[in-house]
């Protein structure tokens, strides 16, 4: 299925990236102890909204320019940078604190 669309490398890179984030942030840092089902279920929608608006307005800009290759590369690079910054912000300071009385 993926071979027909040359999506293997994208799929593998996403799998590795999200797997590493899951293990290090959610499991090792203990984010699962602070996560609520409500927060987890609504968390992606802000980023999805930004993604869809970017695709819509970026598509209009690409059509109006007429030569979309350079603009498309810029759009992909900006999305990667914004995703990386959002990921770092989301996981900053999420490690649970352990009180000395619990030890």
N, CA, C and O atoms as CSV, one atom per row, in Angstrom:
chain,resi,resn,atom,element,x,y,z
A,1,UNK,N,N,0.809,-1.189,0.000
A,1,UNK,CA,C,0.000,0.000,0.000
A,1,UNK,C,C,0.857,1.260,0.000
A,1,UNK,O,O,0.643,2.146,-0.828
A,2,UNK,N,N,1.829,1.359,0.917
A,2,UNK,CA,C,2.647,2.558,1.001
A,2,UNK,C,C,3.642,2.667,-0.157
A,2,UNK,O,O,4.020,3.771,-0.549
A,3,UNK,N,N,4.064,1.527,-0.703
A,3,UNK,CA,C,5.051,1.552,-1.779
A,3,UNK,C,C,4.509,2.267,-3.010
A,3,UNK,O,O,5.259,2.937,-3.720
A,4,UNK,N,N,3.226,2.131,-3.263
A,4,UNK,CA,C,2.623,2.746,-4.441
A,4,UNK,C,C,2.664,4.263,-4.386
A,4,UNK,O,O,2.653,4.906,-5.436
A,5,UNK,N,N,2.709,4.842,-3.232
A,5,UNK,CA,C,2.668,6.291,-3.085
A,5,UNK,C,C,3.971,6.857,-2.523
A,5,UNK,O,O,4.035,8.043,-2.200
A,6,UNK,N,N,4.989,6.046,-2.404
A,6,UNK,CA,C,6.289,6.478,-1.854
A,6,UNK,C,C,6.138,7.101,-0.475
A,6,UNK,O,O,6.787,8.100,-0.167
A,7,UNK,N,N,5.301,6.525,0.339
A,7,UNK,CA,C,5.052,7.051,1.673
A,7,UNK,C,C,5.800,6.292,2.772
A,7,UNK,O,O,5.641,6.593,3.955
A,8,UNK,N,N,6.602,5.323,2.386
A,8,UNK,CA,C,7.265,4.475,3.376
A,8,UNK,C,C,8.138,5.308,4.307
A,8,UNK,O,O,8.065,5.147,5.525
A,9,UNK,N,N,8.967,6.201,3.750
A,9,UNK,CA,C,9.891,6.963,4.591
A,9,UNK,C,C,9.149,7.930,5.501
A,9,UNK,O,O,9.543,8.119,6.652
A,10,UNK,N,N,8.098,8.533,5.010
A,10,UNK,CA,C,7.295,9.414,5.854
A,10,UNK,C,C,6.638,8.656,6.987
A,10,UNK,O,O,6.630,9.119,8.128
A,11,UNK,N,N,6.085,7.491,6.677
A,11,UNK,CA,C,5.434,6.667,7.691
A,11,UNK,C,C,6.435,6.203,8.745
A,11,UNK,O,O,6.163,6.274,9.943
A,12,UNK,N,N,7.588,5.729,8.293
A,12,UNK,CA,C,8.609,5.234,9.218
A,12,UNK,C,C,9.131,6.368,10.102
A,12,UNK,O,O,9.319,6.176,11.303
A,13,UNK,N,N,9.366,7.547,9.520
A,13,UNK,CA,C,9.882,8.665,10.318
A,13,UNK,C,C,8.854,9.136,11.348
A,13,UNK,O,O,9.220,9.465,12.476
A,14,UNK,N,N,7.570,9.172,10.973
A,14,UNK,CA,C,6.536,9.535,11.942
A,14,UNK,C,C,6.423,8.496,13.054
A,14,UNK,O,O,6.271,8.845,14.224
A,15,UNK,N,N,6.498,7.231,12.685
A,15,UNK,CA,C,6.427,6.155,13.667
A,15,UNK,C,C,7.576,6.261,14.671
A,15,UNK,O,O,7.361,6.131,15.877
A,16,UNK,N,N,8.775,6.493,14.186
A,16,UNK,CA,C,9.945,6.612,15.064
A,16,UNK,C,C,9.829,7.858,15.942
A,16,UNK,O,O,10.046,7.788,17.151
A,17,UNK,N,N,9.487,8.997,15.335
A,17,UNK,CA,C,9.383,10.259,16.070
A,17,UNK,C,C,8.352,10.178,17.187
A,17,UNK,O,O,8.637,10.536,18.330
A,18,UNK,N,N,7.162,9.710,16.856
A,18,UNK,CA,C,6.107,9.627,17.870
A,18,UNK,C,C,6.397,8.532,18.888
A,18,UNK,O,O,6.023,8.659,20.053
A,19,UNK,N,N,7.053,7.469,18.469
A,19,UNK,CA,C,7.432,6.413,19.405
A,19,UNK,C,C,8.438,6.901,20.433
A,19,UNK,O,O,8.314,6.603,21.621
A,20,UNK,N,N,9.438,7.656,19.974
A,20,UNK,CA,C,10.433,8.211,20.890
A,20,UNK,C,C,9.780,9.188,21.855
A,20,UNK,O,O,10.051,9.156,23.055
A,21,UNK,N,N,8.920,10.056,21.335
A,21,UNK,CA,C,8.219,11.018,22.196
A,21,UNK,C,C,7.350,10.297,23.223
A,21,UNK,O,O,7.321,10.685,24.390
A,22,UNK,N,N,6.650,9.262,22.803
A,22,UNK,CA,C,5.789,8.506,23.714
A,22,UNK,C,C,6.601,7.890,24.845
A,22,UNK,O,O,6.229,8.004,26.013
A,23,UNK,N,N,7.705,7.241,24.507
A,23,UNK,CA,C,8.511,6.560,25.521
A,23,UNK,C,C,9.151,7.561,26.476
A,23,UNK,O,O,9.054,7.408,27.694
A,24,UNK,N,N,9.810,8.592,25.925
A,24,UNK,CA,C,10.554,9.506,26.785
A,24,UNK,C,C,9.661,10.498,27.533
A,24,UNK,O,O,9.910,10.784,28.705
A,25,UNK,N,N,8.649,11.012,26.889
A,25,UNK,CA,C,7.821,12.025,27.544
A,25,UNK,C,C,6.676,11.421,28.345
A,25,UNK,O,O,6.497,11.745,29.519
A,26,UNK,N,N,5.909,10.555,27.723
A,26,UNK,CA,C,4.701,10.047,28.360
A,26,UNK,C,C,5.008,8.981,29.409
A,26,UNK,O,O,4.417,8.978,30.489
A,27,UNK,N,N,5.931,8.079,29.090
A,27,UNK,CA,C,6.241,6.986,30.020
A,27,UNK,C,C,7.337,7.384,31.004
A,27,UNK,O,O,7.096,7.388,32.211
A,28,UNK,N,N,8.540,7.720,30.519
A,28,UNK,CA,C,9.676,7.973,31.416
A,28,UNK,C,C,9.503,9.234,32.256
A,28,UNK,O,O,9.855,9.234,33.436
A,29,UNK,N,N,8.970,10.310,31.673
A,29,UNK,CA,C,8.776,11.534,32.461
A,29,UNK,C,C,7.516,11.464,33.318
A,29,UNK,O,O,7.296,12.327,34.168
A,30,UNK,N,N,6.703,10.461,33.103
A,30,UNK,CA,C,5.513,10.275,33.928
A,30,UNK,C,C,4.353,11.186,33.584
A,30,UNK,O,O,3.524,11.479,34.446
A,31,UNK,N,N,4.275,11.646,32.324
A,31,UNK,CA,C,3.167,12.513,31.933
A,31,UNK,C,C,1.817,11.809,32.043
A,31,UNK,O,O,0.783,12.464,32.173
A,32,UNK,N,N,1.824,10.493,31.993
A,32,UNK,CA,C,0.564,9.751,32.090
A,32,UNK,C,C,-0.086,9.931,33.465
A,32,UNK,O,O,-1.296,9.752,33.602
A,33,UNK,N,N,0.694,10.277,34.468
A,33,UNK,CA,C,0.155,10.473,35.812
A,33,UNK,C,C,-0.643,11.768,35.921
A,33,UNK,O,O,-1.533,11.881,36.764
A,34,UNK,N,N,-0.328,12.742,35.076
A,34,UNK,CA,C,-0.998,14.039,35.121
A,34,UNK,C,C,-2.037,14.197,34.018
A,34,UNK,O,O,-2.781,15.178,34.025
A,35,UNK,N,N,-2.111,13.282,33.090
A,35,UNK,CA,C,-2.983,13.419,31.927
A,35,UNK,C,C,-4.420,13.053,32.280
A,35,UNK,O,O,-4.685,12.049,32.940
A,36,UNK,N,N,-5.340,13.902,31.817
A,36,UNK,CA,C,-6.752,13.575,31.966
A,36,UNK,C,C,-7.301,13.216,30.583
A,36,UNK,O,O,-6.811,13.700,29.562
A,37,UNK,N,N,-8.294,12.386,30.570
A,37,UNK,CA,C,-8.874,11.946,29.308
A,37,UNK,C,C,-9.430,13.133,28.522
A,37,UNK,O,O,-9.274,13.188,27.302
A,38,UNK,N,N,-10.069,14.072,29.194
A,38,UNK,CA,C,-10.635,15.243,28.531
A,38,UNK,C,C,-9.545,16.067,27.849
A,38,UNK,O,O,-9.677,16.434,26.681
A,39,UNK,N,N,-8.463,16.356,28.584
A,39,UNK,CA,C,-7.363,17.146,28.006
A,39,UNK,C,C,-6.718,16.430,26.832
A,39,UNK,O,O,-6.424,17.047,25.808
A,40,UNK,N,N,-6.498,15.142,26.977
A,40,UNK,CA,C,-5.858,14.382,25.906
A,40,UNK,C,C,-6.720,14.328,24.648
A,40,UNK,O,O,-6.198,14.355,23.533
A,41,UNK,N,N,-8.031,14.254,24.823
A,41,UNK,CA,C,-8.902,14.142,23.654
A,41,UNK,C,C,-9.061,15.470,22.922
A,41,UNK,O,O,-9.278,15.463,21.711
A,42,UNK,N,N,-8.962,16.602,23.603
A,42,UNK,CA,C,-9.125,17.906,22.956
A,42,UNK,C,C,-7.809,18.564,22.567
A,42,UNK,O,O,-7.812,19.540,21.817
A,43,UNK,N,N,-6.696,18.060,23.053
A,43,UNK,CA,C,-5.388,18.669,22.823
A,43,UNK,C,C,-5.020,18.829,21.346
A,43,UNK,O,O,-4.488,19.879,20.987
A,44,UNK,N,N,-5.266,17.869,20.481
A,44,UNK,CA,C,-4.823,18.009,19.087
A,44,UNK,C,C,-5.598,19.037,18.264
A,44,UNK,O,O,-5.113,19.456,17.213
A,45,UNK,N,N,-6.769,19.452,18.699
A,45,UNK,CA,C,-7.617,20.274,17.846
A,45,UNK,C,C,-7.051,21.657,17.555
A,45,UNK,O,O,-7.307,22.200,16.480
A,46,UNK,N,N,-6.294,22.244,18.472
A,46,UNK,CA,C,-5.677,23.548,18.201
A,46,UNK,C,C,-4.691,23.423,17.038
A,46,UNK,O,O,-4.679,24.250,16.126
A,47,UNK,N,N,-3.878,22.391,17.086
A,47,UNK,CA,C,-2.891,22.205,16.024
A,47,UNK,C,C,-3.550,21.819,14.708
A,47,UNK,O,O,-3.079,22.218,13.643
A,48,UNK,N,N,-4.624,21.055,14.764
A,48,UNK,CA,C,-5.333,20.675,13.539
A,48,UNK,C,C,-5.958,21.907,12.890
A,48,UNK,O,O,-5.938,22.039,11.666
A,49,UNK,N,N,-6.510,22.806,13.698
A,49,UNK,CA,C,-7.082,24.037,13.165
A,49,UNK,C,C,-6.014,24.874,12.462
A,49,UNK,O,O,-6.229,25.355,11.349
A,50,UNK,N,N,-4.873,25.045,13.108
A,50,UNK,CA,C,-3.773,25.798,12.494
A,50,UNK,C,C,-3.309,25.106,11.214
A,50,UNK,O,O,-3.028,25.771,10.217
A,51,UNK,N,N,-3.228,23.795,11.235
A,51,UNK,CA,C,-2.816,23.043,10.052
A,51,UNK,C,C,-3.770,23.281,8.888
A,51,UNK,O,O,-3.328,23.544,7.770
A,52,UNK,N,N,-5.065,23.194,9.136
A,52,UNK,CA,C,-6.034,23.379,8.058
A,52,UNK,C,C,-6.033,24.808,7.512
A,52,UNK,O,O,-6.131,25.009,6.302
A,53,UNK,N,N,-5.923,25.786,8.388
A,53,UNK,CA,C,-5.845,27.165,7.920
A,53,UNK,C,C,-4.586,27.400,7.093
A,53,UNK,O,O,-4.623,28.102,6.082
A,54,UNK,N,N,-3.480,26.815,7.524
A,54,UNK,CA,C,-2.229,26.939,6.775
A,54,UNK,C,C,-2.351,26.306,5.403
A,54,UNK,O,O,-1.887,26.868,4.411
A,55,UNK,N,N,-2.968,25.148,5.342
A,55,UNK,CA,C,-3.142,24.476,4.054
A,55,UNK,C,C,-4.025,25.314,3.130
A,55,UNK,O,O,-3.706,25.490,1.954
A,56,UNK,N,N,-5.127,25.827,3.661
A,56,UNK,CA,C,-6.043,26.625,2.835
A,56,UNK,C,C,-5.382,27.897,2.315
A,56,UNK,O,O,-5.356,28.141,1.108
A,57,UNK,N,N,-4.848,28.706,3.228
A,57,UNK,CA,C,-4.249,29.969,2.801
A,57,UNK,C,C,-2.950,29.747,2.042
A,57,UNK,O,O,-2.656,30.473,1.092
A,58,UNK,N,N,-2.173,28.753,2.449
A,58,UNK,CA,C,-0.950,28.422,1.705
A,58,UNK,C,C,-1.274,27.946,0.302
A,58,UNK,O,O,-0.555,28.268,-0.645
A,59,UNK,N,N,-2.343,27.185,0.158
A,59,UNK,CA,C,-2.765,26.727,-1.171
A,59,UNK,C,C,-3.157,27.876,-2.072
A,59,UNK,O,O,-2.812,27.891,-3.254
A,60,UNK,N,N,-3.881,28.842,-1.519
A,60,UNK,CA,C,-4.258,30.022,-2.312
A,60,UNK,C,C,-3.014,30.797,-2.754
A,60,UNK,O,O,-2.937,31.262,-3.891
A,61,UNK,N,N,-2.047,30.930,-1.852
A,61,UNK,CA,C,-0.816,31.645,-2.197
A,61,UNK,C,C,-0.044,30.883,-3.274
A,61,UNK,O,O,0.465,31.484,-4.220
A,62,UNK,N,N,0.044,29.554,-3.130
A,62,UNK,CA,C,0.773,28.759,-4.116
A,62,UNK,C,C,0.126,28.848,-5.493
A,62,UNK,O,O,0.829,28.918,-6.501
A,63,UNK,N,N,-1.189,28.847,-5.549
A,63,UNK,CA,C,-1.893,28.954,-6.826
A,63,UNK,C,C,-1.652,30.326,-7.453
A,63,UNK,O,O,-1.460,30.436,-8.664
A,64,UNK,N,N,-1.662,31.359,-6.631
A,64,UNK,CA,C,-1.479,32.701,-7.174
A,64,UNK,C,C,-0.056,32.955,-7.651
A,64,UNK,O,O,0.149,33.750,-8.569
A,65,UNK,N,N,0.927,32.302,-7.051
A,65,UNK,CA,C,2.327,32.488,-7.457
A,65,UNK,C,C,2.586,31.826,-8.802
A,65,UNK,O,O,3.316,32.373,-9.628
A,66,UNK,N,N,2.008,30.674,-9.031
A,66,UNK,CA,C,2.168,29.986,-10.310
A,66,UNK,C,C,3.294,28.975,-10.327
A,66,UNK,O,O,3.230,28.018,-11.099
A,67,UNK,N,N,4.320,29.141,-9.514
A,67,UNK,CA,C,5.423,28.194,-9.433
A,67,UNK,C,C,5.540,27.747,-7.983
A,67,UNK,O,O,6.260,28.365,-7.200
A,68,UNK,N,N,4.853,26.701,-7.626
A,68,UNK,CA,C,4.693,26.368,-6.217
A,68,UNK,C,C,5.861,25.643,-5.548
A,68,UNK,O,O,5.841,25.470,-4.330
A,69,UNK,N,N,6.866,25.216,-6.292
A,69,UNK,CA,C,7.898,24.364,-5.690
A,69,UNK,C,C,8.622,25.044,-4.534
A,69,UNK,O,O,8.713,24.470,-3.449
A,70,UNK,N,N,9.135,26.244,-4.738
A,70,UNK,CA,C,9.862,26.951,-3.680
A,70,UNK,C,C,8.979,27.277,-2.500
A,70,UNK,O,O,9.383,27.120,-1.348
A,71,UNK,N,N,7.768,27.734,-2.787
A,71,UNK,CA,C,6.838,28.065,-1.712
A,71,UNK,C,C,6.418,26.815,-0.944
A,71,UNK,O,O,6.231,26.867,0.271
A,72,UNK,N,N,6.273,25.710,-1.635
A,72,UNK,CA,C,5.905,24.458,-0.972
A,72,UNK,C,C,7.019,23.989,-0.044
A,72,UNK,O,O,6.751,23.520,1.062
A,73,UNK,N,N,8.249,24.112,-0.483
A,73,UNK,CA,C,9.391,23.746,0.372
A,73,UNK,C,C,9.415,24.639,1.614
A,73,UNK,O,O,9.646,24.157,2.723
A,74,UNK,N,N,9.178,25.934,1.428
A,74,UNK,CA,C,9.131,26.862,2.559
A,74,UNK,C,C,7.998,26.506,3.515
A,74,UNK,O,O,8.184,26.528,4.732
A,75,UNK,N,N,6.832,26.181,2.978
A,75,UNK,CA,C,5.684,25.808,3.797
A,75,UNK,C,C,5.969,24.557,4.628
A,75,UNK,O,O,5.629,24.505,5.810
A,76,UNK,N,N,6.587,23.560,4.017
A,76,UNK,CA,C,6.924,22.326,4.738
A,76,UNK,C,C,7.961,22.611,5.824
A,76,UNK,O,O,7.848,22.102,6.939
A,77,UNK,N,N,8.970,23.420,5.503
A,77,UNK,CA,C,9.999,23.755,6.492
A,77,UNK,C,C,9.398,24.514,7.669
A,77,UNK,O,O,9.724,24.229,8.822
A,78,UNK,N,N,8.522,25.480,7.387
A,78,UNK,CA,C,7.873,26.223,8.463
A,78,UNK,C,C,7.015,25.315,9.333
A,78,UNK,O,O,6.999,25.464,10.555
A,79,UNK,N,N,6.311,24.387,8.724
A,79,UNK,CA,C,5.481,23.471,9.496
A,79,UNK,C,C,6.339,22.599,10.414
A,79,UNK,O,O,5.966,22.357,11.562
A,80,UNK,N,N,7.470,22.133,9.925
A,80,UNK,CA,C,8.358,21.313,10.751
A,80,UNK,C,C,8.867,22.116,11.941
A,80,UNK,O,O,8.875,21.619,13.067
A,81,UNK,N,N,9.290,23.351,11.701
A,81,UNK,CA,C,9.801,24.198,12.780
A,81,UNK,C,C,8.700,24.486,13.802
A,81,UNK,O,O,8.927,24.373,15.007
A,82,UNK,N,N,7.518,24.854,13.328
A,82,UNK,CA,C,6.406,25.156,14.241
A,82,UNK,C,C,6.000,23.924,15.036
A,82,UNK,O,O,5.720,24.029,16.230
A,83,UNK,N,N,5.963,22.752,14.394
A,83,UNK,CA,C,5.640,21.518,15.114
A,83,UNK,C,C,6.684,21.199,16.179
A,83,UNK,O,O,6.339,20.797,17.290
A,84,UNK,N,N,7.961,21.379,15.841
A,84,UNK,CA,C,9.025,21.099,16.804
A,84,UNK,C,C,8.935,22.040,17.998
A,84,UNK,O,O,9.080,21.603,19.139
A,85,UNK,N,N,8.697,23.334,17.749
A,85,UNK,CA,C,8.566,24.294,18.848
A,85,UNK,C,C,7.338,23.996,19.705
A,85,UNK,O,O,7.405,24.078,20.931
A,86,UNK,N,N,6.229,23.654,19.075
A,86,UNK,CA,C,5.013,23.312,19.828
A,86,UNK,C,C,5.237,22.061,20.676
A,86,UNK,O,O,4.759,21.983,21.807
A,87,UNK,N,N,5.958,21.091,20.136
A,87,UNK,CA,C,6.251,19.858,20.874
A,87,UNK,C,C,7.105,20.168,22.101
A,87,UNK,O,O,6.822,19.685,23.197
A,88,UNK,N,N,8.146,20.974,21.916
A,88,UNK,CA,C,9.016,21.319,23.046
A,88,UNK,C,C,8.261,22.112,24.103
A,88,UNK,O,O,8.452,21.890,25.299
A,89,UNK,N,N,7.408,23.031,23.677
A,89,UNK,CA,C,6.610,23.813,24.622
A,89,UNK,C,C,5.629,22.919,25.384
A,89,UNK,O,O,5.435,23.081,26.588
A,90,UNK,N,N,5.019,21.982,24.672
A,90,UNK,CA,C,4.034,21.097,25.289
A,90,UNK,C,C,4.659,20.220,26.365
A,90,UNK,O,O,4.020,19.936,27.378
A,91,UNK,N,N,5.889,19.792,26.161
A,91,UNK,CA,C,6.517,18.847,27.086
A,91,UNK,C,C,7.495,19.506,28.052
A,91,UNK,O,O,8.162,18.804,28.812
A,92,UNK,N,N,7.598,20.809,28.045
A,92,UNK,CA,C,8.509,21.503,28.963
A,92,UNK,C,C,7.953,21.467,30.377
A,92,UNK,O,O,6.804,21.840,30.612
A,93,UNK,N,N,8.758,21.024,31.299
A,93,UNK,CA,C,8.369,21.040,32.708
A,93,UNK,C,C,7.238,20.121,33.079
A,93,UNK,O,O,6.522,20.403,34.040
A,94,UNK,N,N,7.042,19.025,32.356
A,94,UNK,CA,C,5.926,18.126,32.640
A,94,UNK,C,C,6.303,16.977,33.581
A,94,UNK,O,O,5.457,16.145,33.907
A,95,UNK,N,N,7.536,16.929,34.007
A,95,UNK,CA,C,7.947,15.837,34.874
A,95,UNK,C,C,7.248,15.971,36.227
A,95,UNK,O,O,7.219,17.063,36.796
A,96,UNK,N,N,6.697,14.900,36.739
A,96,UNK,CA,C,6.011,14.982,38.032
A,96,UNK,C,C,6.994,15.234,39.158
A,96,UNK,O,O,8.134,14.772,39.108
A,97,UNK,N,N,6.566,15.954,40.156
A,97,UNK,CA,C,7.413,16.206,41.304
A,97,UNK,C,C,7.121,15.161,42.370
A,97,UNK,O,O,5.976,14.765,42.587
A,98,UNK,N,N,8.180,14.730,43.024
A,98,UNK,CA,C,8.049,13.731,44.079
A,98,UNK,C,C,8.389,14.405,45.385
A,98,UNK,O,O,9.484,14.947,45.539
A,99,UNK,N,N,7.479,14.381,46.316
A,99,UNK,CA,C,7.752,15.026,47.610
A,99,UNK,C,C,8.666,14.150,48.442
A,99,UNK,O,O,8.676,12.929,48.285
A,100,UNK,N,N,9.430,14.765,49.321
A,100,UNK,CA,C,10.355,14.016,50.156
A,100,UNK,C,C,9.597,13.162,51.182
A,100,UNK,O,O,10.123,12.151,51.648
A,101,UNK,N,N,8.393,13.552,51.530
A,101,UNK,CA,C,7.605,12.786,52.492
A,101,UNK,C,C,7.184,11.435,51.907
A,101,UNK,O,O,6.964,10.475,52.647
A,102,UNK,N,N,7.075,11.365,50.581
A,102,UNK,CA,C,6.666,10.116,49.939
A,102,UNK,C,C,7.793,9.120,49.896
A,102,UNK,O,O,7.551,7.924,49.734
A,103,UNK,N,N,9.026,9.580,50.038
A,103,UNK,CA,C,10.181,8.670,49.975
A,103,UNK,C,C,10.305,7.960,51.225
A,103,UNK,O,O,11.213,7.144,51.383
